[in-house]
């Protein structure tokens, strides 16, 4: 039986701070803005359909294979059903040791944490909570398309992550749950989810489910960030966060890590699940930091078979 063996991490090129970067945060930020220009992208909205076509057009020219995994999700509490679609962009799909890197592309239909009670039933634009992770993966797709790595890469964009209601876990992570229970691709060897990584005051502690699931990958990613001088990756534990990676762990047995800054504040206010989650609260620098760490991880491994 063939097994992939990791021969080593080739991190010499990121051994000190101040070195050149490959990932362009400004370019990724343009993709963040373009998504927000579409408008609200929650399931059932006009923007949801426009965004799906936007992503489809973008990845069809870059990926080796593009899969749209659609399913119907009922919300009995609202007496509605939605068509949700996971987008899977595959690169080098026949190579060994497949890596999944994912983000959610939908936005929240209600700003239930808005400081203004009159706005709490309004949808959010989702610049950070949605668009930031997708923007990083869009630019990463361009880089992978140009410079194919040694391993298979699947960039997966989950739908229906942020629909749920406060106080319950139901109707969150619907797309990743469906994906994990109905894998449309070969089972990935490991997965990285990125979420809420665009805010100006980026701070990414080690999420606890991630460390339980794949401690080696957590240590590796945070070490890459340390060697880059990215202090935004904090060497301390954060909270247990229910995010798409939990679905991959629980329903597909995929060792998974979540890169997330769950605290989305400035000095005065938290923008999470509010109408203030807009591009001006986000930073190209934050996108560059996360994108570069992902890029370095993808290209710092030599994979072989035995």
C-alpha positions, -999 to +999 in steps of 0.1 A: +000+000+000+014+034-010+018+060+017+028+097+014+059+104+034+068+139+043+106+142+038+109+177+054+100+212+055+119+235+032+117+267+052+151+282+045+135+308+022+115+322+051+141+319+078+142+356+086+119+386+086+118+412+059+121+387+030+101+390-002+065+378-002+047+362-031+011+367-020-003+401-030-026+414-003-037+444-024-049+421-052-068+399-027-084+431-013-098+439-047-115+406-047-129+414-012-143+446-026-157+430-057-177+405-036-191+433-014-200+452-045-223+424-054-242+431-022-257+408+004-249+372-004-271+352+020-291+322+008-322+331-011-310+366-020-304+380-055-268+386-044-264+350-036-271+340-072-249+368-086-220+357-063-223+321-074-219+331-110-190+354-101-171+326-085-180+302-112-166+325-139-135+332-119-125+297-111-134+281-144-104+296-161-080+287-133-088+253-118-081+219-134-115+208-123-145+228-110-173+211-091-206+227-081-221+206-053-257+218-049-283+206-025-316+218-010-318+229+026-351+234+044-355+259+072-388+247+088-388+276+113-392+300+084-411+276+061-385+281+034-361+260+014-329+272-003-306+258-029-271+259-015-239+253-035-204+243-024-178+253-050-148+230-053-118+241-074-092+213-079-056+216-088-032+188-095-060+164-085-041+133-094-011+142-072-006+127-037-014+139-003-045+161-011-049+193+009-082+211+013-082+248+020-117+262+025-137+293+034-174+301+034-188+324+007-223+331+021-231+360+043-254+364+073-291+373+067-294+391+100-272+415+120-283+402+153-253+417+172-258+452+158-257+479+185-288+495+169-318+472+177-336+485+146-309+470+123-308+436+139-330+420+113-310+436+084-285+414+065-247+420+068-223+428+039-198+403+052-166+420+042-146+401+069-171+374+078-171+357+044-154+378+017-120+380+034-114+342+034-127+338-002-106+367-014-074+351-001-083+318-018-091+336-050-056+350-053-041+318-040-059+300-069-041+324-093-007+315-078-014+278-078-025+279-114+007+296-124+030+275-102+017+240-097+027+225-063+038+189-058+005+179-040-031+180-049-049+211-038-087+216-034-100+251-027-135+246-013-160+274-008-188+264+015-223+277+013-247+282+042-221+286+070-236+316+086-274+313+084-281+300+119-297+317+149-281+330+181-282+306+209-282+274+188-258+256+165-286+246+141-284+259+105-247+269+108-221+251+087-247+235+064-226+234+033-195+219+051-217+193+068-232+183+035-198+182+019-183+161+047-212+136+045-212+134+007-175+139-004-174+148-040-137+144-042-110+120-029-108+123+009-083+151+017-053+141+039-058+173+059-077+206+057-073+243+066-103+266+070-099+303+070-126+326+083-127+362+095-091+369+086-093+404+071-098+427+100-074+455+105-064+444+140-056+408+131-050+385+160-051+347+154-047+325+184-046+287+181-082+274+180-087+245+203-106+220+182-078+225+156-051+216+180-070+185+192-075+174+156-042+182+140-016+196+164+013+191+140-003+213+114-011+240+139+025+241+151+038+241+115+016+270+103+023+291+134+060+284+130+059+296+094+042+328+106+069+332+133+097+328+108+080+354+086+077+378+116+039+377+115+032+382+152-005+383+143-004+345+146-003+343+184+014+315+202-014+310+227-047+291+228-080+308+219-115+294+222-133+263+209-150+277+178-178+259+159-168+264+123-166+245+091-135+225+102-156+208+129-179+193+102-148+179+084-135+165+116-167+150+128-183+137+096-154+129+073-126+122+097-103+148+080-077+163+104-085+200+101-073+234+114-092+267+116-073+300+111-097+325+125-098+358+144-131+354+161-127+388+179-135+414+152-130+447+171-115+480+168-106+498+200-142+508+206-166+483+190-171+448+178-182+445+141-191+407+142-226+400+129-234+437+125-241+460+096-207+475+101-189+445+087-178+465+056-145+467+036-132+498+054-128+476+086-105+453+067-069+455+056-049+442+026-021+436+051-042+410+070-051+392+038-014+391+028-003+377+061-027+348+060-023+342+023+015+341+025+014+316+054-008+293+033+014+298+002+045+290+022+029+259+036+018+246+002+053+251-013+075+241+016+068+204+015+085+177-006+061+148-011+071+113-023+056+078-023+070+046-009 
